[in-house]
Amino acid sequence: MIISGTNALVTGANRGLGAALVEELLARGAGTVYAGARDPRTAAHKDPRVVPLRLDVTDLATVRAAAERAGDVDILVNNAGVGGAGSLLTADPERARAEMETNFWGPVALLRAFAPVLARRGGGAAVTVLSALSWAAMPGAGSYSATKAAAWSFTNTARAELRDQGTQVVGVHLGFMDTDMVAHLDVPKIAAPTVARLIVDALESGAEEVLADGPSRALKEALAGPPKGLEI
């Protein structure tokens, strides 16, 4: 895919990786970048190619409205996500359900709404930001891991389902990224602009998966071994 002249929608575009993706797409010559956020004022941008868009991925009414407003999208990036619900065995189950609503059902709702748009535009591409924790056994993040594992499965089935309409489906895995979500953790982190660059590189090369860092590559390899090898 040639990014120059294409139109993209990025969810969770007001900060972190979402904001970095907006910048990277602009730098590669995107025509219009719809910046989705619950409060579109937080996604305002000085570049006139950026169109702030009210979008709550857990609210089907705003998802449908976004698909109508952004009917010229060639690239959909499911980036919006939340974390922190904790263990599925001991933490608040309502927080876990809310996490699943955003991290799993959100991408499902967006791709259901935008797959026909992408088809009309010749196929386009759909990106879902997943996590190395899609594959890891980390008890303190059991809820988050489950949401990302479910989203990984959906991404794989969506790839097969949308292949005939020519849609490139990309799953993105990474460990810790330097954003507000993990600011409190003293661990090595990859920079959001680096991940954004790798994602857009994948779009341009036709790749279907991004393993952005060492942890994501190591955990992907560990899937072939015993389950204990996935424990963190």
C-alpha positions in Angstrom: 0.0 0.0 0.0 1.2 3.5 -0.8 0.3 5.8 2.1 0.5 9.0 0.2 -3.0 10.2 -0.6 -4.9 7.7 1.5 -7.3 8.4 4.2 -7.0 6.9 7.7 -9.0 6.6 10.9 -7.1 6.2 14.1 -9.0 5.4 17.3 -7.6 6.7 20.6 -5.8 9.3 18.6 -5.5 12.0 21.3 -2.4 10.6 23.0 0.2 7.9 23.2 0.5 5.6 20.2 -2.6 7.1 18.6 -1.1 10.6 18.5 2.2 9.1 17.2 0.3 7.3 14.4 -1.4 10.5 13.4 2.0 12.2 13.0 3.5 9.2 11.1 0.6 9.0 8.7 0.8 12.8 8.0 4.5 12.5 7.5 4.0 9.8 4.9 1.5 12.0 3.0 -1.9 10.8 4.1 -4.7 12.8 2.6 -7.0 12.9 5.6 -6.5 11.4 9.1 -9.6 11.1 11.2 -8.5 11.3 14.8 -11.0 9.4 16.9 -11.5 10.3 20.6 -14.3 10.3 23.1 -13.8 14.1 23.3 -12.8 15.3 19.8 -11.4 18.5 21.3 -8.5 16.5 22.7 -7.6 15.4 19.2 -7.4 18.9 17.7 -4.4 19.4 15.4 -2.7 22.3 13.6 -2.6 20.3 10.3 -5.8 20.8 8.4 -5.6 17.2 7.2 -6.5 16.0 10.7 -10.3 15.7 11.3 -11.1 15.2 15.0 -14.0 12.7 15.3 -16.1 11.9 18.3 -15.7 8.2 18.8 -16.2 5.9 21.8 -15.4 2.4 20.7 -17.8 1.0 23.3 -20.7 3.1 22.0 -22.2 1.6 18.8 -24.1 4.8 18.0 -20.8 6.8 17.7 -19.2 3.9 15.8 -22.0 4.0 13.2 -21.8 7.8 13.0 -18.1 7.6 12.5 -18.5 5.1 9.6 -21.0 7.5 8.0 -18.8 10.6 8.5 -15.6 8.9 7.4 -16.9 7.0 4.4 -13.7 7.6 2.5 -11.4 5.7 4.8 -8.7 3.4 3.3 -6.9 2.5 6.6 -8.6 1.7 9.9 -6.3 1.6 13.0 -7.8 0.0 16.1 -5.6 1.6 18.7 -7.9 2.6 21.6 -7.3 0.5 24.6 -7.5 0.4 28.4 -5.7 -1.7 31.1 -5.4 -2.1 34.8 -8.3 -4.4 35.7 -5.8 -7.0 37.1 -6.4 -10.7 37.8 -9.4 -12.4 36.4 -9.5 -14.6 39.6 -9.3 -11.9 42.3 -10.0 -8.4 40.7 -13.3 -6.6 40.2 -15.1 -8.5 37.4 -16.9 -5.4 36.3 -13.6 -3.7 35.5 -12.6 -6.8 33.6 -15.8 -6.6 31.6 -15.2 -3.0 30.8 -11.7 -3.8 29.7 -13.1 -6.5 27.3 -15.6 -4.0 25.9 -12.9 -1.6 24.9 -10.0 -4.0 23.9 -12.0 -6.7 22.2 -15.5 -5.6 21.3 -14.3 -2.2 20.3 -12.1 -3.5 17.4 -14.9 -5.9 16.5 -17.5 -3.1 16.3 -15.1 -0.8 14.3 -14.2 -3.5 11.8 -17.8 -4.5 11.3 -18.7 -0.9 10.6 -15.8 -0.2 8.3 -15.2 -3.4 6.4 -17.9 -2.3 3.8 -16.2 1.1 3.6 -12.8 -0.5 3.0 -14.4 -2.8 0.4 -15.8 0.1 -1.5 -12.4 1.8 -1.5 -10.7 -1.3 -3.1 -9.8 -3.2 0.1 -7.6 -1.0 2.1 -6.2 -2.1 5.4 -7.2 -2.7 9.0 -4.7 -2.6 11.8 -5.3 -3.8 15.4 -2.9 -2.9 18.1 -2.5 -6.0 20.3 0.2 -6.8 22.8 2.9 -9.3 23.7 0.6 -10.1 26.6 -1.7 -11.7 24.0 0.5 -14.7 24.6 1.9 -14.2 28.1 0.8 -15.7 31.4 1.1 -12.7 33.7 -1.3 -13.1 36.7 -1.3 -9.4 37.6 -2.5 -8.6 34.1 -4.8 -11.6 33.5 -7.7 -9.5 32.4 -5.7 -7.4 29.9 -4.0 -10.5 28.5 -7.4 -12.2 27.9 -8.7 -9.1 26.1 -5.7 -9.0 23.8 -5.7 -12.8 23.2 -9.3 -12.5 22.1 -8.5 -9.5 19.9 -5.6 -11.5 18.4 -7.9 -14.4 17.5 -10.4 -12.0 16.0 -7.7 -10.3 14.0 -6.6 -13.7 12.5 -10.2 -14.7 11.6 -10.9 -11.2 10.2 -7.8 -11.5 8.0 -9.1 -14.8 6.5 -12.7 -13.4 6.2 -11.6 -10.1 4.5 -9.0 -11.5 2.2 -11.3 -11.9 -0.8 -12.2 -8.2 -0.6 -8.5 -7.3 -0.7 -8.2 -5.9 2.8 -4.8 -6.1 4.4 -5.3 -7.1 8.1 -2.3 -6.3 10.4 -1.9 -7.4 14.0 0.6 -5.4 16.1 2.4 -7.0 19.1 4.7 -5.2 21.5 5.8 -5.3 25.1 5.9 -2.2 27.2 5.6 1.1 25.4 6.5 4.5 26.8 2.9 5.9 27.3 0.8 7.0 30.2 -0.6 3.5 30.7 2.7 2.1 32.0 4.4 5.3 33.1 4.5 3.9 36.7 6.6 0.9 35.7 10.3 0.9 35.8 11.0 -1.4 32.9 12.5 -1.0 29.4 10.0 0.6 27.0 9.8 1.1 23.3 9.0 4.6 22.1 5.5 5.3 20.6 6.9 7.0 17.5 9.0 3.9 16.8 6.0 1.6 17.0 4.0 4.0 14.8 6.8 3.9 12.2 6.9 0.1 12.3 3.1 -0.1 11.8 3.2 2.2 8.7 6.2 0.4 7.4 4.1 -2.8 7.6 1.2 -1.2 5.7 3.5 -0.1 3.0 5.2 -3.5 2.7 2.0 -5.6 2.8 3.0 -7.3 6.1 0.3 -9.0 8.2 2.1 -8.9 11.6 4.3 -6.5 13.5 6.5 -7.8 16.3 7.8 -4.5 17.5 10.4 -5.5 20.1 12.3 -8.2 21.8 9.6 -9.3 24.2 7.0 -9.7 21.5 9.4 -11.8 19.3 10.5 -14.0 22.3 6.9 -14.7 23.4 5.8 -15.5 19.8 8.6 -18.1 19.7 7.7 -19.5 23.1 4.2 -20.4 21.9 5.7 -23.5 20.4 7.1 -24.7 23.8 5.5 -25.8 27.1 3.0 -23.4 28.7 5.4 -22.6 31.6 7.6 -20.8 29.0 4.9 -18.1 28.7 4.9 -17.2 32.4 6.2 -13.8 33.4 
